[in-house]
Amino acid sequence: MTDYVHKNKLAWDSSAHLHKSSARWDALCAGFASPGYATFDPTATACLTQIGLTGKSVAQLGCNNGRETISLLNLGASSATGFDQSTAFLDQARTLAQIANKPATFVEANILDLPADYTARFDLVVITIGVLNWLPDLQPLFDTIRRILAPGGQVFIYETHPILDIFEPDAPDPFRAELSYFRKEPYIEDKAITYTGQSPDSTAPSYWFFHPIGDVITNLLQSGLNLRHFKEYPHSNREELYDIYAQRDAKLPMCFTLIAQN
Ligand SMILES: C[S@@+](CC[C@H](N)C(=O)[O-])C[C@H]1O[C@@H](n2cnc3c(N)ncnc32)[C@H](O)[C@@H]1O
């Protein structure tokens, strides 16, 4: 399992320069120069408002370039710690925090095995778009979340829906199910990881794991967390090439929100 985690770290690190030389990065630098800037979409914002951020100590797992960790501070969290295993993306996160002039903390770590120092430290744990699929197993993730949450603390997840993993959006027929929803072996990609669907260079291979919704809920319950909210949505929070699935009358679940309590 740690072998896959390490290989995915190499893949994310070697893709980081592409993200930093993009219009998306320039927009983040410009945005965080304004006080109170936040990058959450309306769905995530509504859930975070319902949970309440004011005065909370928040951790984000798989924080990438830290845009959301810093946004959590701009929305009222008293402290925000972003965990990620990519050295190169955490460098970008520290640059954005400097631009925003916010005291976000960024820690390089495997989120399946966070150091004991973080036990019972957080009121809220946040995970968003595109983290669960990089993890070979969700049980250690939920066990870690439970451990780092203070008593009564909550976890908020806003993720892509695993049903989308059965499709290949750039296949000749993108609506044909190509892969099993219950696939056990990882999908291996040897192109750089970008959010545009176009990856110019090949890189260290990355490993994408399928986690049916039933596994997400079961692993969460097995960790001892209490499920408080679970909702599926027909809008896409993925790369633009997935918009074709959201534009049809026959709607699919494209993403979900989940809140659980310690
Ligand atoms: C798609 S990005 C998250 C983007 C973020 N949700 C956002 O919208 O800004 C996924 C991140 O998860 C991180 N990641 C994947 N597996 C990890 C692990 N085992 N431990 C720590 N970070 C991990 C990657 O390094 C990457 O930065």
The ligand as a Tripos MOL2 file, in Angstrom:
@<TRIPOS>MOLECULE
LIG
   27    29     1     0     0
SMALL
NO_CHARGES

@<TRIPOS>ATOM
      1 C1         -6.7480   16.6000   -6.7350 C.3       1 LIG1
      2 S1         -5.6740   17.1190   -5.4980 S.3       1 LIG1
      3 C2         -6.7670   17.8870   -4.3430 C.3       1 LIG1
      4 C3         -7.2330   19.2040   -4.8470 C.3       1 LIG1
      5 C4         -8.0780   19.9780   -3.8430 C.3       1 LIG1
      6 N1         -9.2470   19.2250   -3.4800 N.3       1 LIG1
      7 C5         -8.4970   21.2890   -4.4540 C.2       1 LIG1
      8 O1         -9.6050   21.3360   -5.0090 O.co2     1 LIG1
      9 O2         -7.7100   22.2360   -4.4010 O.co2     1 LIG1
     10 C6         -5.2610   15.6240   -4.6450 C.3       1 LIG1
     11 C7         -4.0980   15.7980   -3.6670 C.3       1 LIG1
     12 O3         -4.0500   14.6490   -2.8180 O.3       1 LIG1
     13 C8         -2.6920   14.4270   -2.4930 C.3       1 LIG1
     14 N2         -2.5420   13.0500   -2.0130 N.ar      1 LIG1
     15 C9         -2.8390   11.9030   -2.6680 C.ar      1 LIG1
     16 N3         -2.5700   10.8440   -1.8860 N.ar      1 LIG1
     17 C10        -2.0740   11.3240   -0.7140 C.ar      1 LIG1
     18 C11        -1.6090   10.7330    0.4910 C.ar      1 LIG1
     19 N4         -1.6070    9.4010    0.6670 N.pl3     1 LIG1
     20 N5         -1.1790   11.5480    1.4900 N.ar      1 LIG1
     21 C12        -1.1710   12.8950    1.3240 C.ar      1 LIG1
     22 N6         -1.6050   13.5090    0.2130 N.ar      1 LIG1
     23 C13        -2.0540   12.7390   -0.8000 C.ar      1 LIG1
     24 C14        -1.9410   14.7120   -3.7810 C.3       1 LIG1
     25 O4         -0.5670   14.9710   -3.5200 O.3       1 LIG1
     26 C15        -2.7230   15.9160   -4.3160 C.3       1 LIG1
     27 O5         -2.1120   17.1180   -3.9540 O.3       1 LIG1
@<TRIPOS>BOND
     1     1     2 1
     2     2     3 1
     3     2    10 1
     4     3     4 1
     5     4     5 1
     6     5     6 1
     7     5     7 1
     8     7     8 2
     9     7     9 1
    10    10    11 1
    11    11    12 1
    12    11    26 1
    13    12    13 1
    14    13    14 1
    15    13    24 1
    16    14    15 ar
    17    14    23 ar
    18    15    16 ar
    19    16    17 ar
    20    17    18 ar
    21    17    23 ar
    22    18    19 1
    23    18    20 ar
    24    20    21 ar
    25    21    22 ar
    26    22    23 ar
    27    24    25 1
    28    24    26 1
    29    26    27 1
@<TRIPOS>SUBSTRUCTURE
     1 LIG1         1 GROUP 0 **** ****
